[in-house]
Amino acid sequence: MADPASRSDRAKAARETAASLVPESPTIPKLQLAAARCTACELHLLGTQTVFGEGPEKARVMLVGEQPGDREDVEGHPFVGPAGKLLDRALEDAEIEREDVYVTNVVKHFRWEARGKRRLHRKPAMAHITACRPWLDAELAVVNPEVLVCLGATAAQAIAGRSFKVTERRGEFVGVEGIDAIVTATVHPSSILRADDVNRDAEMAAFVRDLTTVRRSLDG
Ligand code: URA
């Protein structure tokens, strides 16, 4: 299976970013079209298709996850699988319309490994995040959201720096150099799916609280 296993592969992948593929005067449809042909890292060989961000071009809130999962890879849309369904419920409870937010991922292809007939999620490597970063930067430039919500550690560390700990700083609003939006981080919805029965409700409530804080910040 294609994977940047060796150091030289990783270095090569890091040099190769999507930057040269980003169109001039981008719009979201133009970016979606260009990203569909992205070969900046080897994940394009693994994923069925590029899963680009979606939502209003002038959304006030952008949600950023890690990478598309199995369902997203098949359907071609972000957060449409089990984690997406949970996200939808949490947004509803926080009184945020999903149609009003722009939803994307730091990596736009599904990284997976075969386990029998199943495709198991693998975390993206730094090289994949680096290769894909120009797409996220272009989405940020076009949408220009007021609040950027990182869902989980991969997104939070890609955006707010590698030392950022979601466990310690969830729900805080922070400034990040080079990003106009105020940045906040919360857990990834799949962590709530993985939580045991005893903790799941409390974790969902905390997630909804973080999203409610985001909604209220827009009123203030
Ligand atoms: N997990 C993510 O981080 N993003 C998706 O789009 C789906 C699952």
Residues whose N, C-alpha, C, O or C-beta is under 5 A from the ligand:
A	BS01	URA	G65 E66 Q67 P68 G69 E72 P78 F79 A83 N105
